[in-house]
Amino acid sequence: MLLNRIKTFLLIVMLLFTTLCTISCSKAKKSKRAKPTIVHTSQLPAGWYTQDKQQLSQEIDLYLASAKKGFDVPVDPITIKALIVPHAGHYYSGLCAASAYQTLQNQNAIQDRKNQHINRVIILAPSHTHFFNGISLPYYTTYRTVLGDLNVDTEIVTSLGKQCQLFKQFEEAHMQEHAIEVQLPFLQKTIADFKIIPLIVGHIKDITEYYEIAEQIKKIITDQTLVVVSSDFVHYGKNYDFAPFNKNILQNIRFLDSLAVQAITAQSLNLFNNVLLETNATICGREPIKVLLALLESKTFGDQASGDLEAKLACYYTSAHIPGARQNNILNSNALFDTIPDDAVNNCVSYVSLLFTHQHLISQKKEDRLTGYEKKELIKLARTTVQNEFQEPTERIPDHLLAPLVSPGIEQKSGAFVTINLPSNNLRGCIGRIISNDPLYKTVISMSKAAAFNDTRFSPVTKDELKDLVFDITVLSKPERIASVDDIKIGKHGIILTKLGLNNHPLGAAVFLPQVPVENRWNLETTLEYLSEKAGFDKKAWQTDCAFEVFEGFEIKE
C-alpha cells in the first residue's frame, strides 16, 4: 500500500511538472511572438510640410488634383510596380511627387480613389545624415505621421536581417532622414491599407553587392508590392560644390538629368553608373536608384503574362522654377516650363518623377503614349526652337541643350506636323513628316524650324510676330493604303492623295491633317476637291487615277 501511495505521489508530481513546463513554453512562445511596439515619430518641421492633419490632407489632395489636371498619365494603377519621386519640401517638389502618386489612384471611383491593390510598400531612400555600409533596417515597428500611424512589416524586416549581412539596424540613420518621411503623406492619401518597409541605402562597396541586395528584396516582392525610390536629381551651385557651367545653366542641368533618366529608363545599372562617373552628376539618391535598377535587371517584376516594365515620365522641373510658378501659394504648372535666365539660377535642385508599369506604350492609343507632361514639353519645344533661331549665331542654344528631358514617350519614332497660326487662326506655316525615323522630339525641332522659315506659301516668321503666334503639333500614326475613298472617315483620318500617271508613276501629291476638314466644315467631296487643288491639279482630279492613304493623329495645342 505504501508503494502505491508513492507511485501516486510521483505521478501527481510529474503531471504538475508537465503542466508547468507547458505553461512556461507557451508563455515563452507568446513572448517571442509579441514584439514590443516601438514608435518612430515624424521629425521634420513645418518648413518641409504642413503639420496640421486636416490642412496637410487638403494640401495633398490639391497637389494630386493639380497633377491630374496638368500632368495626367494614362495608365492602369494595377500595373504600376515602382516609382522614383523627389523628396524636397512639399512647397518645392510636392507637385512633382504628386504627378507620380496620382497614378496609383482609382480614377474611376466616385469618392474614395485610394488604391485597394497594394498592401506593401518598400521605400528605398538615401542617407543624408550618416555614413554607413549596406542597408539600414528600421528599428521601429510603427511610423507615426501627421496623418496617422503606419505599421512596419516587422516579419519581413527581421527576415532581411537574418538572410543577408548587408541588411542591419543602424538606428541613427533613421532618426532625422527626411527622404522617407516626406513620402509617407502621399502614400497615405493614395493607398488604402498597407505596411511599409523603409530601407535606407548607405555606401555599397561594389556592383556585386547591388545584385546581392536586389536578390534579397526580390524575395519579398509580390504582385501587391510597390517599390518607391526617394531621390532628387542634379544639385547645382556653390552650396552643393557643383557648378561646372555658368552659361545656359538650366539647359545644361536638364541635359545631365536627361542622361541619367535615359539610363534609368533603359533599366541599365552599368549605363547609369557610367553617366555618374562621366558627368559627376550630383544625384543624392543614386544608391537607391542603383538598387532599383538591379531589381529591374533581375526581372523582379516581370512574368510571361505581363512582360518587363516600361518607364513613363510623369513630371520634371527644378527648384529655380518655383519662385515664378508660385503666386499667393497657388502653383501655376505652365510656369514650370518657363526659361529662367542664368543670373536667376544660384543654387538649384532638379525634381523628376518616373513610374514603372507593365502597361506598354505599344498597347495604348496613340494619344495615350505621351504623358501630360511630355505633351506640354513638346509644345514648349516647338516655340523655343523658333525663338532660338532669332538669337545671334554665337548665342544660339545647341539642339542637344534645346531638347527637353528625354523620356520614352518623346523618344518614340513617329511622324509629326508643326502648325503655326496667327491669333485669328490664320495659317502662318505648316510642315511635317508623315513618317520619321527620328525620335519624336527631334522631328518636332526640325519641323518647327521648317514651318516657321521654309513653308514656301508664306514669308518667313519674323521676330516681332513671334509673341503672337500659336503653335500646334499633330503626332501621326503610320499611313495605310485604302481601296476606296468611301473608307475615309472625316475627322478621324488624315488623307494623302497621290495623282498617278503612266505605269502608276506619281505626278504629284498632297496631304491634309485629320483636323483640316473639321475646322473648315468640309464634307468628304469638298475635302478631296481642295486636296486635289493643293496637289496642283483640277479639283475633280481625285476622281480618276489617284491613290489614297489614310492615317490618324492627335493634336497638342499651345
C-alpha positions in Angstrom: 0.0 0.0 0.0 2.8 2.4 0.8 4.3 1.6 -2.6 1.0 2.5 -4.3 0.9 5.8 -2.4 4.5 6.6 -3.5 3.6 5.8 -7.2 0.5 8.1 -7.0 2.5 10.9 -5.5 5.2 10.6 -8.1 2.5 10.6 -10.9 1.0 13.8 -9.5 4.4 15.5 -9.3 5.1 14.5 -12.9 1.7 15.8 -14.1 2.3 19.1 -12.3 5.8 19.4 -13.8 4.5 18.7 -17.3 1.7 21.3 -16.9 4.2 23.9 -15.6 6.6 23.2 -18.5 3.7 23.6 -21.0 2.6 26.9 -19.5 6.2 28.1 -19.4 6.9 27.1 -23.0 3.6 28.7 -24.1 4.5 31.9 -22.4 7.9 31.8 -23.9 6.5 31.4 -27.4 4.0 34.2 -26.8 6.8 36.4 -25.5 8.8 35.6 -28.6 5.9 36.4 -31.0 4.8 39.5 -29.2 7.3 42.2 -30.0 7.1 45.5 -28.2 5.7 48.4 -30.1 8.4 50.9 -30.9 7.1 54.2 -32.4 9.1 56.5 -34.6 7.5 59.9 -34.7 7.9 62.2 -37.7 10.7 64.7 -37.1 10.5 67.3 -39.8 9.4 70.9 -39.0 6.6 72.8 -40.8 9.1 74.1 -43.4 9.0 70.7 -45.0 5.3 70.2 -45.0 2.2 71.3 -43.1 2.0 69.9 -39.5 -1.8 70.2 -39.1 -3.6 67.0 -40.0 -6.6 68.5 -41.8 -4.6 71.1 -43.6 -2.0 68.6 -44.8 -4.7 66.3 -46.1 -6.2 69.1 -48.0 -2.9 70.2 -49.4 -2.0 66.7 -50.6 -5.5 66.5 -52.2 -4.8 69.7 -54.0 -1.4 68.6 -55.3 -2.9 65.3 -56.5 -5.8 67.2 -58.3 -3.3 69.7 -59.8 -1.1 66.9 -61.0 -4.1 65.0 -62.6 -5.2 68.2 -64.4 -1.8 69.4 -65.6 0.3 66.2 -65.9 -2.1 63.4 -66.5 -0.5 59.9 -67.0 -2.8 57.4 -68.9 -2.0 54.2 -67.0 -3.8 51.4 -65.2 -2.8 51.7 -61.5 -2.8 48.0 -61.1 0.1 47.7 -63.5 2.4 50.2 -61.6 5.2 48.4 -59.7 7.8 51.2 -58.9 8.1 54.9 -58.6 11.0 57.4 -58.5 9.9 60.5 -56.7 11.6 63.6 -55.2 12.0 64.3 -51.5 12.4 68.1 -51.1 9.9 70.0 -49.0 6.4 69.8 -50.4 6.5 73.6 -51.3 9.2 72.8 -53.9 8.7 69.2 -55.1 5.2 68.4 -53.9 3.6 68.7 -57.4 6.3 66.7 -59.0 5.9 63.9 -56.4 2.1 64.1 -56.8 2.4 63.6 -60.5 3.6 60.1 -59.9 1.5 59.3 -56.8 -1.8 60.3 -58.6 -1.3 57.4 -61.0 -1.9 55.0 -58.1 -5.4 56.2 -57.6 -8.5 54.6 -58.9 -9.7 57.3 -61.3 -13.0 55.6 -61.9 -14.1 55.7 -58.3 -16.7 58.4 -57.4 -15.5 59.1 -53.9 -12.6 57.1 -52.3 -10.0 56.8 -55.0 -7.4 55.1 -52.9 -5.6 52.1 -54.3 -7.0 48.9 -52.9 -4.5 46.6 -54.6 -1.2 47.5 -53.0 -0.6 46.1 -49.5 3.2 46.5 -49.1 5.4 49.5 -49.9 9.2 49.2 -49.9 10.8 52.6 -49.6 14.4 52.9 -50.7 16.0 56.2 -49.5 19.5 57.6 -49.3 21.1 58.7 -46.1 21.6 62.4 -45.8 23.0 62.4 -42.2 25.2 59.4 -41.6 27.7 57.3 -43.4 27.5 53.5 -43.1 27.8 50.4 -45.3 24.9 48.4 -46.6 21.2 48.8 -45.9 19.8 50.2 -42.6 16.7 48.4 -41.4 14.1 50.3 -39.4 14.4 49.9 -35.6 10.8 50.8 -35.1 7.5 48.9 -35.6 5.3 52.0 -36.2 5.9 55.2 -38.0 3.7 58.0 -36.6 3.0 60.7 -39.1 0.8 63.8 -39.1 -1.9 61.8 -40.9 -1.7 58.7 -38.6 0.3 55.6 -37.8 1.8 53.3 -40.4 2.8 49.8 -39.4 6.2 48.4 -40.4 6.2 44.8 -41.8 8.3 43.6 -39.0 8.4 39.9 -40.1 9.9 40.9 -43.4 12.4 43.3 -41.7 13.5 40.5 -39.4 13.9 38.0 -42.3 16.0 40.5 -44.3 18.3 41.0 -41.3 18.8 37.2 -40.9 19.3 36.3 -44.5 22.0 38.8 -45.6 24.7 40.7 -43.6 24.3 43.7 -45.8 21.0 44.4 -44.0 21.4 45.6 -40.5 20.0 48.1 -38.0 21.6 51.5 -37.7 19.2 53.5 -35.6 20.8 56.8 -36.1 20.3 56.7 -39.9 16.5 56.7 -39.4 16.3 59.4 -36.8 16.4 62.5 -39.0 16.0 61.1 -42.5 13.7 63.3 -44.5 13.8 61.2 -47.7 11.4 58.6 -46.1 9.2 61.0 -44.1 8.2 63.3 -47.0 6.9 60.3 -49.0 4.5 59.0 -46.3 1.7 61.5 -46.5 1.4 60.9 -50.3 1.3 57.2 -49.7 -1.3 57.5 -47.0 -3.5 59.6 -49.3 -3.3 57.3 -52.3 -3.2 53.7 -50.9 -5.9 52.3 -48.7 -4.3 49.7 -46.4 -0.6 48.8 -46.5 2.5 48.2 -44.4 5.9 49.8 -45.1 9.4 48.5 -45.3 11.6 51.7 -45.0 15.2 50.9 -46.1 17.9 53.5 -46.0 20.7 52.7 -48.5 24.2 53.5 -47.4 27.5 53.0 -49.1 27.6 50.0 -51.3 31.2 48.8 -51.9 30.9 47.2 -55.4 28.4 46.4 -58.1 28.0 42.8 -57.0 26.5 44.0 -53.7 23.7 45.8 -55.5 22.7 42.5 -57.1 23.0 40.7 -53.7 20.8 43.3 -52.1 18.3 43.1 -55.0 18.2 39.3 -54.7 17.1 39.6 -51.1 14.5 42.3 -51.8 13.2 40.3 -54.8 12.1 37.5 -52.3 9.7 39.8 -50.5 8.1 41.4 -53.6 4.7 40.2 -54.5 2.1 41.3 -57.1 0.8 43.7 -54.4 4.1 45.3 -53.6 5.1 48.9 -54.6 8.7 50.0 -54.6 9.3 53.7 -54.0 12.7 55.2 -54.7 13.2 58.6 -53.0 15.6 60.8 -54.8 16.2 64.3 -56.1 18.3 64.7 -59.2 21.2 67.2 -60.1 22.1 69.6 -57.3 23.7 72.7 -58.8 25.5 75.6 -57.2 28.1 76.5 -54.6 26.0 75.0 -51.8 26.5 71.6 -53.4 30.0 72.1 -54.6 28.9 71.5 -58.2 28.9 74.3 -60.8 30.6 73.0 -63.9 28.9 75.6 -66.2 27.8 79.2 -65.9 26.1 79.7 -69.3 22.8 78.1 -70.3 22.7 76.8 -66.7 19.2 75.2 -66.6 19.6 73.7 -70.1 22.9 72.1 -69.0 21.3 70.8 -65.8 18.5 69.4 -67.8 20.9 67.7 -70.2 22.7 66.0 -67.3 19.3 64.9 -65.8 18.3 63.7 -69.2 21.4 61.4 -69.5 20.6 60.0 -66.1 16.9 59.5 -66.9 17.7 57.8 -70.2 20.0 55.3 -68.4 17.3 54.7 -65.8 14.5 54.2 -68.3 16.8 51.9 -70.2 17.0 49.9 -67.0 20.7 49.6 -67.1 22.8 49.8 -63.8 26.0 49.8 -65.8 24.8 52.7 -68.0 23.6 54.7 -65.0 26.9 54.1 -63.3 28.8 55.4 -66.4 26.7 58.5 -66.5 27.6 59.3 -62.9 31.3 58.7 -63.4 31.5 60.7 -66.6 29.4 63.7 -65.5 29.8 63.7 -61.7 26.0 64.4 -61.6 25.1 65.2 -58.0 22.1 62.8 -57.7 21.5 62.3 -54.0 19.5 59.1 -54.4 22.0 57.4 -56.7 22.4 54.3 -54.4 18.7 53.6 -54.0 18.3 54.1 -57.8 21.0 51.5 -58.4 19.2 49.0 -56.2 16.0 49.6 -58.2 18.0 49.1 -61.5 19.4 45.8 -60.1 15.9 44.7 -59.3 14.7 45.6 -62.8 17.7 43.8 -64.4 16.9 40.8 -62.3 13.3 40.7 -63.8 11.9 41.0 -60.4 8.6 42.4 -61.6 8.1 40.5 -64.8 6.4 37.3 -65.8 5.4 35.6 -69.0 2.0 37.2 -69.0 2.8 40.8 -68.2 6.4 41.1 -69.5 9.0 43.6 -68.4 8.3 47.0 -67.0 8.4 50.2 -69.1 9.0 53.6 -67.7 6.9 56.8 -68.0 7.9 60.3 -67.2 5.3 62.0 -65.0 7.0 65.3 -64.3 10.2 67.3 -64.3 11.2 70.8 -63.1 13.8 72.5 -60.9 13.7 74.5 -57.7 14.6 77.5 -59.8 11.2 77.4 -61.4 9.2 77.6 -58.2 9.5 81.3 -57.3 8.0 82.3 -60.7 5.4 79.5 -60.6 4.0 80.2 -57.2 1.7 83.2 -56.7 0.0 83.6 -53.3 0.6 79.9 -52.6 -1.1 78.8 -55.9 1.2 76.9 -58.2 0.9 77.7 -62.0 2.1 74.5 -63.6 2.6 76.1 -67.0 5.3 78.4 -65.5 7.3 75.3 -64.7 8.3 75.3 -68.4 9.5 78.9 -68.4 13.0 79.8 -69.4 15.0 81.1 -66.4 17.9 83.5 -67.0 21.3 82.4 -65.8 21.6 85.2 -63.3 18.5 83.9 -61.5 20.0 80.4 -61.0 22.3 80.3 -58.0 21.6 77.0 -56.1 19.2 74.7 -57.8 17.9 71.1 -57.4 16.1 69.1 -60.0 13.0 67.0 -59.4 12.0 64.0 -61.5 9.0 61.6 -61.1 9.0 58.4 -63.0 6.8 55.3 -62.8 7.4 51.8 -64.0 4.5 49.8 -65.4 3.5 46.6 -67.1 1.3 48.7 -69.4 3.5 49.1 -72.6 3.3 52.0 -74.9 2.5 49.8 -77.9 -0.7 48.6 -76.2 -2.1 52.1 -75.7 -3.9 54.5 -78.0 -1.6 56.9 -79.9 -2.6 59.9 -77.8 -2.1 58.0 -74.5 1.5 57.1 -75.4 2.6 60.6 -74.3 2.1 61.7 -70.7 0.6 65.1 -70.0 4.0 66.4 -69.1 5.6 65.2 -72.3 2.9 66.8 -74.4 3.5 70.2 -72.7 7.2 70.0 -73.1 6.9 69.2 -76.8 4.7 72.2 -77.5 7.2 74.3 -75.4 10.0 72.9 -77.5 8.3 74.0 -80.8 8.2 77.6 -79.6 11.7 77.7 -78.1 13.1 76.2 -81.2 11.8 79.0 -83.4 12.7 81.6 -80.7 16.2 80.3 -80.6 16.7 81.0 -84.3 16.4 84.7 -83.7 19.4 84.7 -81.4 22.8 85.7 -82.7 24.6 82.6 -84.1 27.1 82.7 -81.2 24.3 82.9 -78.7 22.1 80.1 -80.0 21.5 77.2 -77.8 22.6 73.9 -79.5 20.0 71.4 -80.2 21.1 68.9 -77.5 20.6 71.6 -74.9 17.4 72.8 -76.5 15.9 69.3 -76.2 13.6 68.6 -73.3 14.2 65.9 -70.7 14.4 62.9 -73.0 12.0 60.2 -71.9 10.4 57.0 -73.5 7.4 58.9 -74.8 9.2 61.5 -76.8 11.8 59.0 -78.0 9.1 57.2 -80.0 9.8 57.3 -83.7 6.7 59.0 -85.1 5.7 61.3 -87.9 4.6 64.8 -86.9 3.4 68.1 -88.3 4.1 71.5 -86.7 1.4 74.1 -87.5 1.9 77.8 -86.7 -1.1 80.1 -86.7 -1.9 83.7 -86.0 -4.4 84.5 -83.2 -7.1 84.9 -85.8 -6.5 81.3 -86.7 -4.9 82.3 -90.0 -2.2 79.8 -91.1 1.3 81.1 -90.9 3.2 77.9 -91.6 2.7 74.1 -91.6 5.3 71.5 -92.4 5.8 67.9 -91.2 6.8 64.4 -91.9 4.2 61.6 -92.4 6.9 59.0 -91.4 10.0 59.8 -89.5 12.9 57.6 -88.4 13.9 60.2 -85.8 12.7 60.4 -82.2 9.6 62.5 -81.9 11.3 65.3 -80.1 13.9 65.7 -82.9 11.2 65.6 -85.5 9.5 68.5 -83.6 12.7 70.5 -83.6 13.3 70.2 -87.3 9.7 70.6 -88.3 9.3 73.7 -86.1 12.2 75.4 -88.0 10.8 74.3 -91.3 7.2 75.5 -90.6 8.5 78.9 -89.4 11.1 79.6 -92.1 10.7 77.1 -95.0 7.0 77.0 -95.9 7.1 78.5 -99.4 3.5 79.6 -99.2 4.4 82.2 -96.7 7.2 84.6 -95.9 9.5 83.5 -93.0 8.2 84.3 -89.5 9.7 87.5 -88.0 10.9 88.1 -84.5 8.3 90.8 -84.0 5.4 88.5 -84.6 6.7 85.6 -82.6 4.8 86.6 -79.4 1.5 86.5 -81.3 2.0 83.1 -82.9 0.2 79.9 -81.7 1.9 76.5 -82.1 0.2 73.2 -82.7 1.7 69.7 -83.1 0.0 66.8 -84.7 1.5 63.4 -83.9 0.8 60.8 -86.6 0.3 57.1 -87.0 1.8 55.2 -89.9 -0.2 55.7 -93.1 -2.3 52.8 -94.6 -3.4 52.3 -98.2 -7.2 52.2 -98.7 -9.1 50.7 -101.6 -11.7 53.4 -101.9 -12.4 56.9 -100.8 -15.5 55.5 -99.1 -13.2 54.2 -96.4 -12.2 57.8 -95.4 -13.7 59.0 -92.1 -13.8 62.8 -91.9 -12.4 64.0 -88.5 -10.6 60.7 -87.8 -8.4 60.3 -90.9 -5.7 62.4 -92.3 -5.6 61.9 -96.1 -2.7 61.5 -98.6 -3.7 61.9 -102.2 -1.2 60.8 -104.9 -2.0 61.5 -108.6 -0.7 58.7 -110.8 0.5 58.9 -114.4 1.8 56.3 -116.8 2.8 53.0 -115.1 1.5 54.5 -111.9 4.3 57.0 -111.8 3.4 59.7 -109.2 2.8 63.0 -110.7 2.0 64.9 -107.5 0.7 64.5 -104.0 -0.9 66.5 -101.2 -1.9 65.8 -97.6 -4.5 67.1 -95.1 -4.3 66.5 -91.4 -7.3 65.0 -89.7 -8.5 68.3 -88.2 -8.4 70.3 -91.5 -11.8 69.3 -92.9 -13.4 69.6 -89.5 -12.1 73.1 -88.9 -13.3 74.2 -92.4 -16.6 72.3 -92.1 -16.0 70.4 -95.3 -17.7 67.1 -96.3 -15.7 64.3 -98.0 -16.2 65.5 -101.5 -15.2 69.1 -100.7 -12.2 67.9 -98.8 -11.0 65.8 -101.8 -11.5 68.8 -104.2 -9.4 71.1 -102.1 -6.8 68.3 -101.7 -6.6 67.9 -105.5 -6.0 71.6 -105.9 -3.4 71.6 -103.2 -1.6 68.9 -105.2 -1.6 71.2 -108.2 -4.4 69.6 -110.2 -8.0 70.3 -111.1 -10.5 70.0 -108.2 -12.1 66.9 -109.9 -8.7 65.2 -110.3 -9.3 63.0 -107.3 -12.0 61.0 -109.2 -9.6 59.2 -111.5 -6.0 57.8 -111.4 -5.4 58.6 -107.7 -4.1 56.5 -104.8 -5.2 57.3 -101.3 -3.6 56.6 -97.9 -5.1 57.5 -94.5 -3.5 58.0 -91.1 -4.6 59.0 -87.7 -3.3 61.7 -85.5 -3.8 63.7 -82.3 -3.2 67.4 -81.7 -1.1 69.0 -78.9 -2.3 72.6 -78.7 -0.5 75.5 -77.1 
